[in-house]
């Protein structure tokens, strides 16, 4: 019994010691805390700015704004009446409605263009007063050319309105899109060049001066530098236009016949068209027909080489110009102006309008027809057919003679729009 009692006491003591040891260990090493899963808050999205605008002539469906990266925005362009949509500045897209994906700052603008019909370039204006009078007191715009007309000034009478209408009618006959052989696209380019919209005299529209008799009939002579400055505002007025030659009413050298008037008006209207319009019509004409010798060397241009060939072959006599020296560059401008007018008359077979049907020796009778020009001035023949024929329409001789009759008779037939 004592042994049993002793064993029981010992067992209990060991159990107590074990339990105490275990509790101490548990207190010294607490269990790890429970793991609680958490997630970070979403980062702020990247944003970009879309700037959308509309050019003149239309609207768009949005002005833009600030958008999250990756946002898709639809933009639609709507042209106003009389305008057409032609594209986007800031995008290669050409559709009216496009979808923009916002991945950077973007600026985009709709581009519109005014719709201008071909017919709108063929204008037939009426006479308008110029106020205040600046030597010229009237104007009329026809097919891109502004006719400016001298009034009663400098001791000379005013140019009659009927002569103004006759001048305008001649320009209509020379720029007729329905005439045989006309290249409508090239002729339209010619009119745009005349208007100063495109080409080598851009922003300086073409003018055609019309006055009475001759420069010396005015006191002072408005064609001289000193005389021009005597008329207030004249120099500044003319500087806004591309001007070349004069159309004279009752030219001091005129014989008063209808054919003489036809010669007078055709020569000088052609001077204007050849310089300021034909050079700009057919592709390549700007270089080929460059007669601006004061600006650059033109000795190898097609027009100069054709003129020089006519001179060398005895077709074009220049003895009355600068002592007849073909190398005198100071006269190249006037030589080329005269040459192209005479070439055109020959290709049209218009020599019958000259007195006795000849302008010899200035222009040889062997070049009064296309065949004669082909034989004696082949470069001129090619020049005319390439650059002049597609844009200048040949007037009817019968119509011209109905307009210009002896002693100022004849009606212009001009009808303003």
C-alpha positions as CSV (number, residue, x, y, z in Angstrom):
1,X,0.0,0.0,0.0
2,X,2.8,2.3,0.8
3,X,4.4,1.5,-2.6
4,X,1.2,2.2,-4.4
5,X,0.7,5.4,-2.6
6,X,4.2,6.5,-3.4
7,X,3.8,5.7,-7.1
8,X,0.6,7.6,-7.3
9,X,2.2,10.6,-5.6
10,X,5.1,10.5,-8.0
11,X,2.9,10.2,-11.1
12,X,0.8,13.1,-10.0
13,X,3.9,15.1,-9.4
14,X,5.3,14.4,-12.9
15,X,2.0,15.2,-14.4
16,X,1.9,18.6,-12.6
17,X,5.4,19.3,-13.6
18,X,4.7,18.5,-17.3
19,X,1.5,20.6,-17.4
20,X,3.3,23.6,-15.8
21,X,6.1,23.3,-18.3
22,X,3.7,23.1,-21.2
23,X,1.8,26.2,-20.0
24,X,5.0,28.2,-19.6
25,X,6.1,27.2,-23.2
26,X,2.7,28.2,-24.5
27,X,2.9,31.6,-22.8
28,X,6.4,32.2,-24.1
29,X,5.5,31.4,-27.8
30,X,2.1,32.7,-28.7
31,X,0.5,31.4,-31.8
32,X,1.1,33.5,-35.0
33,X,-1.6,36.0,-35.8
34,X,-4.2,35.0,-38.4
35,X,-3.3,36.2,-41.9
36,X,-6.0,38.6,-43.3
37,X,-5.8,39.1,-47.1
38,X,-6.2,42.7,-48.2
39,X,-5.9,44.4,-51.7
40,X,-4.4,47.8,-52.7
41,X,-6.9,50.6,-53.8
42,X,-7.2,51.0,-57.7
43,X,-4.7,53.7,-59.0
44,X,-6.1,56.8,-60.6
45,X,-6.5,56.3,-64.4
46,X,-4.2,58.2,-66.9
47,X,-6.0,61.0,-68.6
48,X,-5.4,62.9,-71.9
49,X,-6.9,65.9,-73.5
50,X,-8.7,65.9,-76.9
51,X,-8.9,69.4,-78.6
52,X,-11.4,69.3,-81.5
53,X,-12.2,72.4,-83.6
54,X,-14.0,73.1,-86.9
55,X,-12.6,75.4,-89.6
56,X,-14.6,78.0,-91.4
57,X,-17.5,76.5,-93.3
58,X,-18.8,73.8,-91.0
59,X,-19.2,72.3,-87.5
60,X,-18.2,69.1,-85.6
61,X,-20.1,67.0,-83.0
62,X,-17.7,67.7,-80.1
63,X,-15.3,70.2,-78.7
64,X,-13.3,67.5,-77.1
65,X,-12.4,67.3,-73.4
66,X,-10.3,65.2,-70.9
67,X,-10.7,61.4,-71.2
68,X,-9.3,58.3,-69.6
69,X,-6.6,56.5,-71.6
70,X,-8.1,54.1,-74.0
71,X,-11.4,55.9,-74.4
72,X,-12.9,56.0,-77.9
73,X,-14.5,59.2,-79.1
74,X,-16.6,59.5,-82.2
75,X,-16.3,62.9,-84.1
76,X,-18.5,63.9,-87.0
77,X,-17.9,66.8,-89.3
78,X,-20.9,68.6,-90.9
79,X,-20.2,71.2,-93.7
80,X,-22.4,74.2,-94.0
81,X,-24.4,74.9,-97.2
82,X,-22.0,75.9,-99.9
83,X,-19.1,74.1,-98.4
84,X,-17.6,70.6,-98.6
85,X,-15.6,68.6,-96.1
86,X,-12.0,67.9,-97.4
87,X,-10.2,66.3,-94.4
88,X,-8.9,66.5,-90.9
89,X,-5.9,68.5,-89.8
90,X,-4.2,66.2,-87.3
91,X,-5.3,63.0,-88.8
92,X,-4.9,61.1,-92.1
93,X,-8.6,60.0,-92.0
94,X,-10.8,61.4,-94.7
95,X,-14.3,60.2,-93.6
96,X,-16.8,62.7,-92.3
97,X,-17.2,60.5,-89.1
98,X,-14.1,59.1,-87.4
99,X,-13.3,57.3,-84.1
100,X,-10.4,58.7,-82.0
101,X,-8.7,56.4,-79.5
102,X,-7.4,58.5,-76.6
103,X,-3.8,57.4,-75.9
104,X,-2.1,60.8,-75.9
105,X,-3.0,64.5,-76.0
106,X,-4.7,65.0,-79.4
107,X,-5.6,68.2,-81.4
108,X,-7.7,67.7,-84.5
109,X,-9.6,70.1,-86.7
110,X,-12.1,69.6,-89.5
111,X,-11.2,71.3,-92.8
112,X,-13.9,72.7,-95.1
113,X,-13.7,74.3,-98.5
114,X,-16.2,76.6,-100.2
115,X,-17.8,74.9,-103.2
116,X,-17.1,77.0,-106.3
117,X,-18.6,75.9,-109.6
118,X,-16.7,76.2,-112.8
119,X,-19.4,78.5,-114.1
120,X,-18.8,81.0,-111.3
121,X,-15.4,81.8,-112.9
122,X,-17.0,82.8,-116.1
123,X,-18.3,86.1,-114.9
124,X,-20.0,88.9,-116.9
125,X,-20.0,91.9,-114.6
126,X,-21.6,95.2,-115.3
127,X,-20.0,98.7,-115.2
128,X,-19.4,99.9,-111.6
129,X,-18.3,103.4,-110.5
130,X,-14.9,103.8,-108.9
131,X,-15.2,106.2,-106.0
132,X,-13.3,108.3,-105.4
133,X,-12.1,108.7,-109.0
134,X,-8.5,107.7,-109.3
135,X,-7.9,108.6,-113.0
136,X,-10.1,105.6,-113.7
137,X,-13.8,106.2,-112.9
138,X,-15.4,102.9,-113.8
139,X,-14.6,99.2,-113.8
140,X,-16.0,96.0,-115.1
141,X,-14.9,92.4,-114.3
142,X,-15.2,89.7,-116.9
143,X,-13.7,86.2,-116.7
144,X,-11.2,87.2,-114.0
145,X,-10.0,90.4,-115.7
146,X,-10.8,93.8,-114.1
147,X,-11.3,96.3,-116.9
148,X,-10.5,99.8,-115.5
149,X,-11.7,102.8,-117.6
150,X,-10.3,106.3,-117.8
151,X,-12.8,109.1,-117.1
152,X,-12.9,112.7,-118.2
153,X,-9.5,113.7,-116.9
154,X,-6.2,115.2,-118.0
155,X,-7.8,117.2,-120.7
156,X,-9.3,114.1,-122.4
157,X,-12.9,112.9,-122.8
158,X,-14.1,109.8,-120.9
159,X,-14.2,106.5,-122.7
160,X,-17.8,105.6,-123.7
161,X,-19.5,102.8,-121.9
162,X,-20.2,101.0,-125.2
163,X,-16.5,100.7,-125.8
164,X,-16.1,99.2,-122.4
165,X,-18.8,96.6,-123.2
166,X,-17.1,95.9,-126.5
167,X,-13.8,95.3,-124.7
168,X,-15.6,93.0,-122.3
169,X,-17.3,91.1,-125.1
170,X,-13.9,90.5,-126.8
171,X,-12.6,88.9,-123.5
172,X,-15.7,86.7,-123.5
173,X,-15.0,85.6,-127.1
174,X,-11.3,84.9,-126.2
175,X,-12.2,82.9,-123.1
176,X,-15.0,80.6,-124.2
177,X,-15.1,77.2,-122.5
178,X,-17.4,75.8,-125.2
179,X,-15.2,76.7,-128.1
180,X,-13.6,73.9,-130.2
181,X,-10.3,72.6,-128.9
182,X,-10.5,74.2,-125.5
183,X,-9.2,72.2,-122.5
184,X,-11.7,73.2,-119.8
185,X,-9.4,72.4,-116.9
186,X,-6.5,74.3,-118.4
187,X,-8.7,77.3,-119.2
188,X,-10.0,77.3,-115.7
189,X,-6.5,77.4,-114.4
190,X,-5.9,80.3,-116.7
191,X,-8.9,82.2,-115.2
192,X,-7.7,81.4,-111.7
193,X,-4.2,82.8,-112.7
194,X,-5.8,85.9,-114.1
195,X,-7.7,86.4,-110.9
196,X,-4.5,86.1,-108.9
197,X,-5.8,83.1,-107.0
198,X,-2.8,80.9,-108.2
199,X,0.3,81.3,-110.2
200,X,3.3,83.6,-110.6
201,X,1.4,86.8,-109.9
202,X,-0.7,85.4,-107.0
203,X,-2.7,88.0,-105.0
204,X,-2.4,90.5,-107.8
205,X,-5.4,90.1,-110.1
206,X,-5.2,91.1,-113.7
207,X,-6.3,94.5,-114.9
208,X,-6.9,95.8,-118.4
209,X,-6.6,99.6,-118.8
210,X,-8.8,101.4,-121.2
211,X,-8.2,105.0,-122.1
212,X,-8.8,107.5,-124.9
213,X,-6.5,108.2,-127.9
214,X,-3.0,107.7,-126.5
215,X,-0.8,108.5,-123.6
216,X,0.3,111.9,-125.0
217,X,-3.3,113.0,-125.3
218,X,-3.4,113.3,-121.5
219,X,-1.8,116.2,-119.7
220,X,0.3,115.0,-117.9
221,X,0.9,111.7,-119.7
222,X,-0.3,109.1,-117.1
223,X,2.0,106.4,-118.6
224,X,5.2,108.2,-117.6
225,X,6.6,107.9,-114.1
226,X,6.3,111.6,-113.5
227,X,2.9,111.9,-115.0
228,X,1.5,109.0,-113.0
229,X,2.5,110.7,-109.8
230,X,0.6,113.8,-110.8
231,X,-2.7,111.9,-110.4
232,X,-3.5,111.4,-106.7
233,X,-3.7,107.7,-105.8
234,X,-3.0,106.4,-109.3
235,X,0.3,104.7,-108.6
236,X,-1.0,102.9,-105.5
237,X,-4.2,101.9,-107.3
238,X,-2.3,100.4,-110.2
239,X,0.2,98.7,-108.0
240,X,-2.6,96.4,-106.7
241,X,-3.1,94.9,-110.1
242,X,-1.1,93.0,-112.7
243,X,-1.1,95.4,-115.7
244,X,0.5,95.3,-119.0
245,X,-1.0,97.0,-122.0
246,X,-3.6,99.5,-123.0
247,X,-6.7,99.3,-125.0
248,X,-7.3,102.6,-126.7
249,X,-10.6,104.0,-127.7
250,X,-10.1,106.0,-131.0
251,X,-6.4,105.1,-131.1
252,X,-4.5,108.1,-132.5
253,X,-3.1,105.8,-135.2
254,X,-6.5,104.4,-136.1
255,X,-8.0,104.8,-139.5
256,X,-11.5,104.6,-138.1
257,X,-12.5,101.4,-139.7
258,X,-14.0,98.4,-138.0
259,X,-11.1,96.1,-139.0
260,X,-8.7,98.6,-137.5
261,X,-10.6,98.6,-134.3
262,X,-10.5,94.8,-134.3
263,X,-6.7,94.9,-134.7
264,X,-6.4,97.4,-131.9
265,X,-8.5,95.6,-129.4
266,X,-7.3,92.1,-130.2
267,X,-3.6,93.0,-130.0
268,X,-3.8,94.5,-126.6
269,X,-6.3,92.1,-125.0
270,X,-4.1,89.3,-126.2
271,X,-1.0,91.0,-124.7
272,X,-2.8,90.9,-121.4
273,X,-4.1,87.3,-121.7
274,X,-0.8,85.9,-123.0
275,X,1.3,87.3,-120.1
276,X,-1.0,87.0,-117.2
277,X,-3.3,84.1,-118.1
278,X,-1.9,81.7,-120.7
279,X,1.3,81.5,-118.6
280,X,-0.5,79.5,-115.9
281,X,-3.1,77.5,-117.9
282,X,-1.5,74.3,-119.3
283,X,0.7,72.3,-117.0
284,X,4.3,73.5,-117.5
285,X,3.3,76.8,-119.0
286,X,4.6,78.8,-116.1
287,X,8.2,77.8,-117.0
288,X,7.8,77.5,-120.7
289,X,6.2,81.0,-121.2
290,X,8.3,82.9,-118.7
291,X,9.0,86.3,-120.3
292,X,9.9,88.1,-117.1
293,X,13.5,88.8,-118.2
294,X,14.1,91.3,-115.3
295,X,13.6,88.5,-112.8
296,X,15.7,85.7,-114.3
297,X,17.4,84.4,-117.3
298,X,14.8,83.4,-119.9
299,X,17.2,82.7,-122.8
300,X,16.4,79.0,-122.7
301,X,12.7,79.1,-122.2
302,X,10.4,77.6,-124.9
303,X,8.9,81.0,-125.7
304,X,12.2,82.7,-126.2
305,X,13.7,80.0,-128.3
306,X,10.6,80.0,-130.5
307,X,10.8,83.8,-130.9
308,X,14.5,83.6,-131.7
309,X,13.9,81.0,-134.3
310,X,11.3,83.3,-136.0
311,X,13.9,86.1,-136.0
312,X,16.7,83.9,-137.3
313,X,14.4,82.6,-140.1
314,X,13.3,86.0,-141.2
315,X,9.7,85.6,-140.0
316,X,9.9,88.2,-137.2
317,X,11.6,91.5,-138.0
318,X,12.8,93.4,-134.9
319,X,14.5,96.4,-136.5
320,X,12.1,98.8,-134.9
321,X,12.9,97.5,-131.4
322,X,16.1,98.5,-129.6
323,X,18.1,98.9,-132.9
324,X,17.1,95.3,-133.8
325,X,19.6,93.6,-131.5
326,X,18.3,90.2,-130.4
327,X,20.9,90.2,-127.6
328,X,19.6,93.4,-126.1
329,X,17.9,92.0,-123.0
330,X,16.1,95.3,-122.3
331,X,13.8,94.7,-125.2
332,X,13.1,91.0,-124.7
333,X,9.8,91.7,-122.9
334,X,8.3,93.7,-125.7
335,X,9.7,91.4,-128.3
336,X,8.0,88.4,-126.8
337,X,4.8,90.3,-126.3
338,X,4.7,91.3,-130.0
339,X,5.9,87.9,-131.2
340,X,3.1,85.9,-129.4
341,X,0.4,88.2,-130.7
342,X,1.7,88.0,-134.2
343,X,2.1,84.2,-133.9
344,X,-1.6,83.9,-132.7
345,X,-2.8,86.1,-135.6
346,X,-0.9,83.9,-138.1
347,X,-2.3,80.7,-136.6
348,X,-5.8,82.2,-136.8
349,X,-5.3,83.5,-140.3
350,X,-6.3,87.0,-139.1
351,X,-3.9,88.9,-141.4
352,X,-6.9,90.2,-143.4
353,X,-7.7,92.6,-140.5
354,X,-4.4,94.4,-141.2
355,X,-4.2,97.1,-143.8
356,X,-3.8,95.5,-147.2
357,X,-3.8,92.1,-145.4
358,X,-0.1,92.3,-144.5
359,X,2.0,93.4,-141.6
360,X,5.3,93.0,-143.4
361,X,8.1,93.5,-142.7
362,X,7.4,93.1,-139.0
363,X,5.8,89.7,-139.7
364,X,6.7,87.9,-142.9
365,X,3.8,87.0,-145.3
366,X,5.1,83.5,-145.4
367,X,3.9,83.0,-141.8
368,X,0.3,84.2,-142.2
369,X,-1.1,80.7,-142.0
370,X,-0.6,77.7,-139.8
371,X,1.1,75.9,-142.7
372,X,3.4,78.8,-143.2
373,X,4.3,79.0,-139.5
374,X,5.0,75.2,-139.4
375,X,7.4,75.6,-142.3
376,X,9.2,78.8,-141.2
377,X,8.8,78.8,-137.4
378,X,8.1,75.2,-136.3
379,X,9.0,76.0,-132.6
380,X,6.3,78.7,-132.7
381,X,3.8,76.3,-134.2
382,X,4.4,73.8,-131.4
383,X,4.4,76.5,-128.8
384,X,1.0,77.8,-129.9
385,X,-0.6,74.3,-130.1
386,X,0.8,73.3,-126.8
387,X,0.1,76.3,-124.6
388,X,-2.1,78.8,-126.4
389,X,-4.7,76.8,-128.3
390,X,-6.0,74.9,-125.3
391,X,-6.9,78.0,-123.4
392,X,-7.6,80.9,-125.9
393,X,-10.6,80.5,-128.1
394,X,-10.5,81.8,-131.6
395,X,-13.2,84.5,-132.1
396,X,-15.5,84.3,-135.1
397,X,-14.5,86.9,-137.8
398,X,-18.2,87.5,-138.5
399,X,-19.0,88.2,-134.9
400,X,-16.1,90.5,-134.5
401,X,-17.2,92.5,-137.6
402,X,-20.7,92.7,-136.3
403,X,-19.3,94.3,-133.1
404,X,-16.8,96.6,-134.7
405,X,-18.0,98.5,-137.7
406,X,-16.7,101.7,-139.3
407,X,-17.1,104.9,-137.4
408,X,-17.9,103.3,-134.1
409,X,-21.0,101.5,-135.4
410,X,-21.9,98.0,-134.2
411,X,-23.4,96.7,-131.0
412,X,-21.3,94.9,-128.4
413,X,-23.8,92.2,-127.7
414,X,-22.5,92.0,-124.1
415,X,-25.0,91.0,-121.5
416,X,-24.0,91.3,-117.8
417,X,-24.9,88.5,-115.5
